[in-house]
Amino acid sequence: MRRPTAPLLRCALILGLLLASVSCGGPEHSKVTIMVPWSGTEFRAFYAVVRDFERGHPGIDVEPQVTRALTQQLDAAVGADAEPDLAVLPSVGAITKYRTEGALRELEVDTRAYAEPFRTLGTHDGAVYAVPVKADLKSLIWYDARSTEPPSPGRPGRYRWCLGLESGPTSGWPGADWIADLVLADAGVDTYTDWASGDARWAEGPVRDAWTAWGHTVGAALKGATARNFRQAAGSKDARGCALSHGSLSAMPFSSARVRDGQYTYVPSSRDALQVSADFVGKFTGNEGADAFLTYLASTKAQRIWVNEPGFAVSADRRVTQYDNAVQGRIAGILRSPDFTLCFSAADAMDPDVSAAFYRAVLDYANGREPGPLLAALDRVQQQLGYPSPTSAPAPLCSTPEPR
């Protein structure tokens, strides 16, 4: 009996030709991975920007990798040579670390429209290594306008503070932001910059004074704060009777309607200098699709979409001036105003290991530990893990926006 080798072979050849023609004729897709820390409305706002990019770039698929432990996961990925194409870098210290290690790649992205200090902090020797895709103003005191009188900067009056310090792997950061605000307001820009850059001691002078002042300011709110989630505690007039919250709008649990109708509003926590922060994005691979997506993220079009989605994002792009939410727009206006000096978040400017120790000390202090030994330990951590040389230190942390 004759075996049907020839017909089967012809069928296989025809099928192979058909598949080859489909492959050659169809569009080539590339995938871009990006590691992000956002969830809830913050992630949905970001993903609206992703969808708009993919509509305009049908050959590129963006795959977000969401993690709350971004610093730890990115460290592990870089150490294992398994980096994502792009990643959010939540601190200037992280930018400095990965740039000096050679992990971050130089970017061909125009950031000249971005306000200071955001633009310069992502550069080194004139080269761009990270783009500030999302900005925040931390030095704000929030209150319910229906039941609370406007507090004065440094004088909250008779009202109690809402305070939560629990935030997963970065628990303690709300207290670190508050302490930094006090150093900035009470000791000034130069002292703040020296401390954030590792050139001032923790255990003496203005920094130690700020820890003591924070404890006196929040008082009874410290009790149980390490177990309270920061977002659930903020702005909640609960059985504890708290009425004031400290921090950026994106950290508050308010709905757009509650902010838009003036129910919750703010005053700056200082009349002169304010603390800001940003989420930067850097590139770790040679993926050309990642270049296209990052260029888009930095564009005015993408930034305008982002800020008008839920999540209360603010842009450092000075051309983004139209905000659907008026409160959000006024906060963005402060980032462009020459009336304030803007200083980047101290904890975010530090080496990531130093900022992690800072957060841990905040939790210990809230749990009743005396500040002296905690701050002496932070001095030792700073000495061992701080910036090893002037060439690796971050760019100037404070600047005053120029009038346009």
N, C-alpha and C positions, 0 to 999 in steps of 0.2 A: 504494500500500500504506500503510495507516494505522499510524503509529508508536505504540507502547504507552506513551505518556507518562503517561496518567492512572493505569493500574495501577502503574507504577513509582513514581509520586509518592505513591500511597496506601500502598504498601509502605514507602517511606522515612519517611512520617509515622508509621506504626504502629511501625516499628522505633525511631524517635526517642522516641516516647512510652514504649515499653517500657524503653529505656535510662534515660530520665529518672526513671521510677518506681523503678528499681533504685537509681539514684544517690541519690534523695531518701530512700528507705526504709532504706538501709544505714547503718552507723555511719560517722561522719566520723573519719578518722585524721589525726593530726598527728605530725610527726617532730621529735625532739629530738636535736641533735648535741652530743657532748661529746668534747673532746680530752683524751686520757689518755696517760701515759708507761708504763703497766704492761704487762708481758708475762708469759708462763708462768703460774705458780700465782697470782701477784698479780692478773693479769688475770682468771683463772678465778674467783677469789673475788669480784672486782668484778662480773663478769657474772652470778653467781648472784644478786646483789642486783638487777641490772637485770631479770632474768627474773621475780623476785618482784614488782617494781613493775609490769611489763607485765601480769602476771596480774590484778592489782588495778585496772589502768587500761587496758582493752582498746582504747581509742581513741588511745593514745599509744605510738609506737614510738621506742625509744632507739637511736641509732646511734653507737657509740663510734668515734672516729678515733684510732688508736693510732700514736704516734710516739716515737722515742727522743730526737729533737731538739725537744722540746716548746717550749722557750723560743724557739728560732729560728723554728719554724713558727707559733707564736702571734703573735710579733712581725710576721711577714710577713702573716698573716691580718688582724690589726688594721690594719696599714698599708694593706692593699688593700680595706678595708671588706668583708671576707669572713669575719668572725668566726664561730666556732662558737657555738651557743647557750650552752654551758657549757664550762669548761676547768679542768683541774687547774692550780693555781698553786703550784709547788713551793717558793716562798719568800715571806717577808714582804716582801722587796724588790720582788718582782713585784706583789704586792697594792698596795703603795704606788705603784709606777710607773703601773699601769693605772688606779688610782683618781684620781690627780692628773691624768692625761691625759683623764679623763672617759670612759674605755672601759668601766669596771666599773659595773654597775648596783646600786643599793641593793636589799637583799633583805628580804622579809617572812618571816624564819625565826627561830624562837625558839631561841636558843643558851644560855639561862641555865643549863642542866644541864651545860654543858661546863666542864671544869676550866681554871684558869689555868695558864700564860699563853696557852693555845690560844685561848680564847674572845675575849679582848680584842684579840689580834693581827689578827683578821679584821674589826675594827670601827674606826670613826673618828667622833668627836663623837657617840657613842651609836648610830650607824647601822651595820647589818651589811652588809659587802660581800663576805665570803668565809666559808665554813663549813669547819672542820677535820674532814674526813670520815675521816681515817686518821692515827694518831699513831705516834711512834717514840721510843724511849729510846736515845740514841747512846752514852752513857757506860758501856759494858759491856765487860768483858774475858772472853772465852770460852776454855774449856779442856776437854780430854778428861779426865773424872773417873777413867777407868780407868787412866790412865798419867801424869797430871800432878797435882802438888800444887796446891791452891788458891793462886793468886798474891795477894799483898796489894796494895791500891791504891798505885801508885807504885813497887812493888817486885816486878817479875816474876820475880826470882830468876835461875836459870841457864838458863831456857828461851828459845828463840828465837821471834821474832815471825813470823807469816804476814802478808805484805803484798802486796797488788796495788792498783795505782792506775789501771789501764785501765778506763774506763767510757764509751766512745763520746764524745759531745760534751761530757760533764761529767767526763772523766778528770781525776784529781787530787783529787776531793772526799774520798776516804777519808783522805788526809793532812791536808786542811784541817780535817776533823772532829777529828782527833787533836791538831793544834796548838791548836785552840780548847779542847779538853779541858784541855790543859796550862796555857793562860792562865787558865782558870776555876779549876782546882785550886790553882795556885801563886800567882796574883795576886789572886784573889777576884772577887766579883760586880761591884763598882763598876768595876774596871779592865776586866773583860770587857765590860760594857755600854758603857763609853766607846769601846772599840775597835770593837765590832760596830756601833755607831751612827755611827762616823766621827769621833769626838772624841779619839782617841788615835793616836799615831804608830806605824807599823809598824817603822821602822828603829832604834828605840831602846827601852830599858826592857824591861818584861815580855813584850811581843810578840816582840821579837827573841830574848829568852831562851828563849821557848817553841819557836822554830824550832830553836835549838841543842840544846835538851833532847830534842826529837823525834828529831833526827839521832843523838844519843847513845843514845837508848832503843832504836830499831829497828836501829841498827848495820848489819850485813851484809845485813839484809832489804831495804835500799834498792836493792841491786844487782839490776838487771833488773825492778824493781817497776813501772816505767812501761809495760812490755810485758805484765805479768801482769794478767789480769782480776781485779777485786776479789773477785767471788763465787767464782771458781775457787780463788783463793789462800786464802780464809778457811777456817779449820778443817781444813786439809789437812796431815796430818803426812807430808810427802813426803820426797824425797831430800835436801832442804835441812834436814830435821830440825826444822822449825818446829812449835810446839806451842800458841801463844797467838794469839788474834785479837781485834781491837778493833772495836766497832761495834754497831749495832742488830741485833736478832734477824732482822728481815726482810731484812737484808743478808747473812745467813749462808746457806750452801748446805745446811744441815741438813735432813733429812727430819723429819716430825713424830714418827716413831718414835724417832729418835736423840735428840730433845730430850725426848720424853715419858718414856723409860726412864732418864733421868738420865745418859746417856752424855756429852753435852755440856751444860755448865752455865756459870754466869757469876758474877762478882763485880762490883759497881759500881766504876768507876775512881776514885771519890772518896767520901769519907765525908760530905761536906757539900752540894756543889752538883753537879748533873748536867745534861748537855746533852740537849735534846729537839728534835724536829722534827715536822712534820706536812705532809700533803698537803691543801691547801685547794681548794675549788671555788668559782669565781665565775661570774657571769652577764654575758653581753655583748650579748644581744638582748632584744627584748620578747616572746619566745615564751612564752605562758602555760603550755604543756606543760612547759617548762623549770622554771618555778616549782614545778609539782607534783612533778617528779622531784627537784629539789633539796630541797624540804621533806621528801620521803620519805627521801633520803639522810641527812639530819640527824636522822631519827627514831631512837628507841631500838630499834624493831623492826628497821630496816635495819642498824643498827650491830651488833646481836646476831647477825644472820645473817652479816655480813661477817667478824667476828672468829673465828667458828667454821668458816670455810672455810679451805682451804689458803692459805699465804702469810704466816702469822704477823702479821696485822694486829692493831693495838691501838686501842681507842677512847678518845677524850678525854671521852666522855659518862660522867659519874660514875655513871649508873644502870646501865651495862653492867658487871656484876661476875661473870657466869658465863662461864667459858672452859673449853672441853673440854680444852685443853692447860694443865696446871697451871703450867708454866714461863711460858707466855704470860700466864696470869692473875696470877702474881706480879709480872711486869714492869708489867702494867696497874695493880697495886696500888701500885707506887712512884709512879705518876703521880697518885695520890690521897693519898699519904702526906705528913703535915706534917713528917716527919723530914728531908726534903731540900728545898733550893731548886732549882727547875727553871728553867733558862735556855734560851731558844730558840737554835737553831743560829746561830752567828755568821755563817757564810757565807750562810745563808738569810735573815738579817736585812739583809744589805748590798744595795746597789743591784746588780741582776743583772750589770752590766758590771764592777763591782768584784769580785764573787765569781768571775766568769769569769777575771779577771786573777789572783786568788788561786789558783785551780786550776792555771793555767798556771805560776805561780811554784813551786808544789809539784812539778810535773813537772820543771822546770828544776833545782830543788834536788836532787831524787832522782837526776838525771843528772850531778850533780857541780858545779853552779854554786855559787859562794860566796853566802851569804845577804845580805851587805851590799848589793850592787847590786840584787838582786831586791827587797829590802824598800824601798829608796829609790825604786825604780820604782813599787811599790805605793802609797807615800805620794803620788806624783805622780798616779797614777790616782785615788786617793781624793779628792784635792783638785779634780781636774777633773770627776769623774763622781759624786761622793757626793751626799748629799741636799742640794738647793739651799736649803732653808729649813726652819725648825722645824715648819711646818705640814705638811710632807710626810714627816717622819720617822716611823718606826714607833712603836707603843705600847711601854710598858715591856716589856723582854725577859725579865725574871726575876720569879718570884713563888714563894711557898711555899703549897702547897695547904692550905686550911682543913680542920680535922677535921670529919667529918660526924657 
